[in-house]
Structures are given as structure tokens and as C-alpha cells.
Amino acid sequence: MAEPLKVCVTGAAGQIAYSLLYSIANGDVFGKDQPLVLTLLDIPPMLTVVEGVVLEMQDCALPLLKEVIPTADEKVAFTDMDVAILVGAMPRREGMERKDLLKANAKIFVSQGKSLDQYAKKSVKVLVVGNPANTNALIASKHAPSIPPQNFTCLTRLDQNRAQSQIAHRLGVKPSAVTNVVIWGNHSSTQYPDVSHAYAVCADGQKKPVYVAVQDDDWLKGDFIKTVQQRGGQVIKMRKLSSAMSAAKAICDHMRDWWCGTAEGEFVSMGVMSDGSYGIPKGIIYSFPVKISADRSYEIVQGLHISDFSRGKMDATAEELCQERDTALGDSRL
């Protein structure tokens, strides 16, 4: 059997981690023949809760799970890690301005970036989930200069899954029948869910461009986009809690594709460091369509036609990300 893969999950006492950990430990992400050592990081006041999670994981009697380590120490959490899933972040409290949230979370991700740089493997794959995810990923990367910037990503797969589900429901097909949906930009209400390049295998078995299959441009350019952009807020309004089960599923999808690669002819959305593709400013973490190889390297899909409508949406979300970067990092750019 292979050597154990070392995976760290932060915010381990939270509801997303609780929904996530079983799938990872059961082999649903990294493979059914890949043993695992899990390290669960949270703040000291939550450590008793994390220890309770450890007891439950032991009680699952999962054959791939070799060890589970609860900790409040970043050195313990990140030493020799292969994968770091950074879920923990300060939530936005009532009355808190977005700039205050950005600055508060900057402190968390400065610390975690430095610890990753000092203790984790240089090949570590980092997925940032804690919001504002794009900018938190950027901050962590800036403070881990010995780890390649492309090893830092943020989660926009939840938005992709939401978009696929909306299209599938509209067409009466399975979500897996809808491919190549793109999420451009920020994991926020400015994100741009784009189906200009997407296909759907329809009920008659024919594969068609989504715009052809749906035959409702007004919906695709209006209510569809708004629904995906505002879905997280709708969940909070109805549950009084943020998305957890769907976020955990999206984390699994993101990491599985990063680990195993994307299917031929298909691409997925990931927040990655912009290299200037599609005229997006360099130096921000922006969601692009990517293809992933078997060696776990990814590349931004090139050559997609960008309409004037799309251009406006893509630039608006890029502008927000530049503003977030400037607010979080300050004039010094750290």
C-alpha cells in the first residue's frame, strides 16, 4: 500500500469540516487505495470539539485512516503536509464592514501562509475555502514565497456546481450531463457564471451547446446569473447558517480533479493566480476555466471567445478583486 498522504483541514470544529472529513477519510477524494493521516486545526477554545470529531472518526472504523491529529498549533498542523484545505476563517458579524472582515482574515492567512512556508512540503497543494476565499488565498501565497504560487487555489467549484444544477434542472437532465460551465472571477456576488462554452447532453441523447438547448437567452443572461450569485445568501436566509454540505461536496470535487485530472475535452473552474489571461490583471487569485493533467499540474484554458457581455462581467469582478487586494494588503502590498 502507498505511503500515507498527509492532509490538514483547518476550521476543523466547524460545520463544513464536519460534512467534509468522512468523504476524505473514506477515500472519495484521493483514492480508495490511498492511506491518510489527517491533521485537524482549530483555535484553542474549539479543541475539545475537534477532539470529539476525532472520536467519531475513530468510530467510523475507516480502513484508509491511519491517524487523526487534533491541534491548535500551526507547526503541528502543517509539518510535512501534502494537502492543506484552509476552511477556517473569521465569519462576517452583524455590523461589520467588508473591509474590516478582509483585514481580520488577512491576519489569519498571513500566519498560515508563513507556517506553510516554514513547515509544509514545497509541493503542498493548498485550497482556500474561508471567505473572502480569493483574497485569503492571495495573502497566504504572498507569505509562502518558497511554495509555487500555482499551488495556492481557492474554491469556486461550489459556484460551478450551483450553475450546473440550475441548467440541469431547467433541461430535465442530470447535473453530470452539463459540462464546461465557467465561473469567472471572485467567489462573491460579482462572480460571473458563464455557459457560453458549456454543453449539455439533452433528454434526447444529443449533445448541444447550452444556449441552444435552453433557448432562453434572457434567462441565461439574467435570472440564471443572479440565482448563482445569490445562492449562498439564500441558503443563509433559510437555514440561518451558511452552506456546509454543498461546500464540502465542492471541496471534494475540486481536490479530486486536482489530484486525478480532468476528463478529455472538459474543464473545471478554480480560483488560481492570474497570469494575465483574458486581460485579467496579474497578481490576483481569479476563477478561470482550467484543465488538469495526471501529474496534478493545471493550465488555464486558452482561446475561448469572450463576448462584449462577458467582457463587462469579467472586468467587474476583477475590479472587485483588485480592490480587495488593496484593502487587505494595504499600500505596502506586503
VOGU-3710 file (C-alpha; in Angstrom, 3 decimals, decimal comma):
1> maeplkvcvt> 0,000/0,000/0,000  1,129/3,562/-0,719  2,698/5,829/1,859  0,088/7,778/3,837  -0,916/11,122/2,374  -0,822/13,927/4,927  -3,853/16,194/4,765  -4,604/19,172/7,008  -8,088/20,654/7,399  -8,435/23,952/9,270
11> gaagqiaysl> -11,602/25,167/10,932  -11,979/21,552/11,948  -14,669/22,194/14,553  -16,960/23,841/12,001  -19,892/22,535/10,037  -18,122/22,419/6,659  -15,310/20,275/8,079  -17,846/18,012/9,768  -19,503/17,438/6,369  -16,132/17,040/4,631
21> lysiangdvf> -13,974/14,777/6,757  -15,809/11,492/6,220  -15,579/11,767/2,423  -11,831/12,436/2,586  -11,172/9,636/5,081  -13,332/7,192/3,128  -11,183/7,549/0,001  -13,701/9,511/-2,039  -11,186/12,263/-2,853  -7,654/10,858/-3,075
31> gkdqplvltl> -8,496/7,279/-3,994  -9,635/4,030/-2,439  -6,072/2,721/-2,130  -4,532/5,865/-0,599  -3,972/5,724/3,185  -4,295/9,020/5,015  -3,073/10,914/8,049  -5,424/13,785/8,884  -4,433/16,807/10,937  -7,307/18,915/12,239
41> ldippmltvv> -6,516/22,530/13,139  -8,692/24,959/15,051  -8,341/27,682/17,659  -7,700/26,597/21,281  -11,271/27,224/22,569  -12,598/24,788/19,943  -10,117/21,988/20,583  -12,497/19,935/22,739  -14,998/19,953/19,866  -12,253/18,828/17,468
51> egvvlemqdc> -11,324/16,008/19,838  -14,952/14,916/19,724  -14,748/14,837/15,927  -11,642/12,656/16,246  -13,607/10,200/18,387  -16,308/9,984/15,728  -13,748/9,405/13,001  -12,219/6,601/15,033  -15,696/5,126/15,487  -16,205/5,090/11,705
61> alpllkevip> -13,510/2,351/11,575  -12,269/3,510/8,169  -9,508/1,289/6,753  -7,610/4,098/4,985  -7,397/6,373/8,014  -4,098/5,725/9,760  -4,117/8,617/12,236  -6,105/11,735/13,157  -4,299/14,531/14,982  -6,236/17,390/16,620
71> tadekvaftd> -4,208/20,543/17,244  -4,264/24,297/17,765  -0,588/24,594/16,764  0,161/25,583/13,157  3,552/23,867/13,297  1,904/20,545/14,163  -0,851/21,174/11,616  1,345/21,930/8,604  4,572/19,957/9,100  5,269/17,807/6,012
81> mdvailvgam> 1,734/18,321/4,678  0,875/17,153/1,172  -2,500/18,901/1,128  -3,872/21,835/3,142  -7,581/22,667/3,000  -7,992/26,036/4,709  -11,628/26,207/5,749  -11,319/28,231/8,933  -11,821/31,993/8,754  -13,498/34,727/10,753
91> prregmerkd> -17,172/34,997/9,744  -18,689/38,349/8,955  -20,514/39,602/12,043  -23,522/41,887/12,128  -22,469/45,475/11,583  -19,031/44,528/10,276  -17,966/46,210/7,053  -16,398/44,081/4,331  -13,088/45,923/4,667  -12,982/45,014/8,365
101> llkanakifv> -13,591/41,369/7,517  -10,815/41,472/4,927  -8,313/42,908/7,379  -9,283/40,495/10,169  -8,876/37,485/7,916  -5,637/38,842/6,496  -4,045/38,263/9,905  -5,166/34,609/9,905  -3,874/33,889/6,421  -0,609/35,787/6,906
111> sqgksldqya> 0,089/33,451/9,822  -0,979/30,311/7,988  0,973/31,294/4,882  4,131/31,753/6,931  3,594/28,412/8,687  3,018/26,610/5,399  6,187/28,182/4,049  8,185/27,058/7,076  6,785/23,586/7,734  4,849/22,101/4,774
121> kksvkvlvvg> 6,294/20,273/1,799  7,173/22,633/-1,045  4,856/20,574/-3,242  1,882/21,107/-0,901  -1,451/21,683/-2,643  -3,440/24,419/-0,887  -7,173/25,017/-1,248  -8,595/28,089/0,497  -12,287/27,919/1,376  -12,616/30,501/4,170
131> npantnalia> -14,062/33,726/2,800  -13,163/36,036/1,195  -11,522/32,989/-0,366  -9,788/34,549/-3,378  -8,041/37,246/-1,385  -7,279/34,946/1,545  -5,543/32,593/-0,904  -3,558/35,501/-2,304  -2,448/36,566/1,182  -1,379/33,035/2,125
141> skhapsippq> 0,589/32,693/-1,112  2,328/36,059/-0,623  3,603/34,824/2,748  4,790/31,457/1,470  7,415/32,528/-1,092  9,147/29,131/-1,181  5,934/27,413/-2,356  4,996/27,953/-6,027  2,073/30,416/-6,402  0,229/27,895/-8,597
151> nftcltrldq> -0,011/25,611/-5,554  -2,474/28,054/-3,970  -6,076/27,873/-5,177  -9,459/28,936/-3,881  -12,853/27,293/-4,066  -15,232/28,350/-6,832  -16,371/24,809/-7,561  -19,421/25,369/-5,356  -20,486/28,132/-7,742  -19,834/25,855/-10,722
161> nraqsqiahr> -21,902/23,091/-9,146  -24,721/25,534/-8,449  -24,665/26,702/-12,060  -24,592/23,156/-13,455  -27,502/22,207/-11,234  -29,593/25,170/-12,404  -29,014/24,295/-16,071  -29,671/20,601/-15,486  -32,923/21,335/-13,651  -34,023/23,626/-16,478
171> lgvkpsavtn> -33,358/20,907/-19,076  -34,580/17,942/-17,021  -31,214/16,138/-17,132  -28,608/15,043/-14,587  -26,062/17,682/-13,487  -23,295/15,434/-14,833  -24,816/15,899/-18,303  -23,815/19,572/-18,191  -20,117/20,307/-18,770  -17,726/23,214/-19,239
181> vviwgnhsst> -19,616/25,772/-17,199  -17,198/28,561/-16,282  -17,096/30,668/-13,138  -15,087/33,799/-13,774  -13,651/35,951/-11,012  -14,463/36,304/-7,355  -16,359/33,945/-5,055  -18,787/36,750/-4,298  -21,934/38,280/-5,725  -19,880/39,742/-8,597
191> qypdvshaya> -18,834/36,313/-9,891  -19,811/35,584/-13,489  -21,320/32,146/-14,162  -20,831/31,715/-17,906  -22,410/28,972/-20,034  -21,235/30,379/-23,377  -18,821/27,437/-23,733  -20,916/24,811/-21,931  -22,626/21,745/-23,379  -25,485/19,578/-22,230
201> vcadgqkkpv> -26,450/16,044/-23,177  -30,190/16,546/-23,525  -33,037/14,144/-22,832  -32,968/13,034/-26,479  -29,321/11,980/-26,082  -27,937/14,778/-28,256  -25,086/16,967/-27,039  -25,876/20,621/-27,611  -24,447/23,986/-26,597  -26,316/25,155/-23,512
211> yvavqdddwl> -27,557/28,324/-25,221  -29,074/26,142/-27,967  -30,521/23,620/-25,510  -32,081/26,166/-23,152  -33,344/28,553/-25,859  -33,878/31,402/-23,422  -31,096/33,979/-23,656  -32,870/36,401/-21,343  -32,924/33,817/-18,541  -29,303/32,798/-19,130
221> kgdfiktvqq> -28,147/36,429/-19,023  -30,477/37,421/-16,182  -32,139/35,273/-13,534  -29,740/32,343/-14,016  -26,724/34,527/-13,201  -28,470/36,202/-10,260  -29,553/32,847/-8,811  -25,997/31,502/-8,808  -24,538/34,767/-7,499  -27,031/34,976/-4,634
231> rggqvikmrk> -27,435/31,288/-3,786  -25,186/31,412/-0,726  -27,161/34,288/0,728  -30,415/32,446/0,062  -29,147/29,416/1,977  -28,130/31,609/4,926  -31,529/33,320/4,940  -33,381/29,997/5,058  -31,057/27,885/7,224  -29,683/30,700/9,390
241> lssamsaaka> -26,345/29,039/8,630  -24,022/29,163/5,638  -23,708/26,351/3,094  -21,945/23,318/4,547  -22,970/20,077/2,821  -22,721/21,613/-0,660  -19,456/23,370/0,204  -17,956/20,094/1,429  -19,049/18,326/-1,776  -17,448/21,102/-3,845
251> icdhmrdwwc> -14,187/20,807/-1,886  -14,133/17,098/-2,665  -14,789/17,758/-6,362  -12,046/20,416/-6,527  -9,420/18,277/-4,809  -10,351/15,068/-6,647  -9,929/16,770/-10,016  -6,678/18,415/-8,907  -5,419/15,025/-7,755  -6,702/12,847/-10,598
261> gtaegefvsm> -7,048/15,235/-13,560  -9,940/16,405/-15,707  -11,604/14,361/-18,438  -10,528/14,831/-22,037  -12,246/17,835/-23,572  -13,604/19,087/-20,255  -12,551/21,839/-17,897  -13,482/22,990/-14,412  -13,387/26,274/-12,508  -10,717/27,032/-9,916
271> gvmsdgsygi> -9,535/30,247/-8,335  -5,872/30,478/-9,395  -3,170/33,126/-9,678  -3,867/35,230/-12,760  -1,143/35,196/-15,405  -2,841/37,899/-17,461  -5,011/35,502/-19,478  -8,150/37,076/-20,961  -6,881/40,512/-19,967  -7,327/39,860/-16,255
281> pkgiiysfpv> -4,756/41,743/-14,147  -1,833/39,673/-12,936  -1,339/39,178/-9,225  -4,880/38,373/-8,112  -6,478/34,996/-7,445  -9,232/34,814/-10,072  -11,506/31,957/-11,059  -10,671/30,632/-14,523  -11,530/27,515/-16,508  -8,638/25,073/-16,092
291> kisadrsyei> -7,572/21,699/-17,441  -5,679/19,437/-15,049  -3,139/16,802/-16,069  -2,426/13,447/-14,460  0,712/14,957/-12,882  -1,553/17,384/-10,923  -0,461/20,439/-12,883  -3,143/22,676/-14,317  -3,302/25,245/-17,060  -5,804/27,992/-17,789
301> vqglhisdfs> -7,893/27,112/-20,844  -6,962/29,458/-23,679  -8,752/30,682/-26,771  -12,330/30,919/-25,505  -14,355/33,576/-27,310  -15,321/36,423/-24,993  -18,428/38,412/-25,943  -18,925/42,045/-25,014  -21,466/40,924/-22,399  -18,950/38,538/-20,855
311> rgkmdataee> -16,156/41,109/-21,010  -18,121/43,524/-18,862  -18,940/40,887/-16,252  -15,356/39,560/-16,136  -13,866/43,022/-15,729  -16,315/43,984/-12,964  -15,407/41,012/-10,794  -11,688/41,574/-11,489  -12,054/45,168/-10,314  -13,599/43,972/-7,055
321> lcqerdtalg> -10,710/41,560/-6,520  -8,162/44,328/-7,085  -9,985/46,445/-4,507  -9,999/43,527/-2,051  -6,289/43,007/-2,579  -5,540/46,655/-1,920  -7,710/46,748/1,197  -6,286/43,549/2,649  -2,651/44,104/1,819  -2,524/47,896/2,110
331> dsrl> -0,353/50,238/0,155  2,771/48,253/1,017  1,449/45,160/-0,841  3,252/43,257/1,989
//
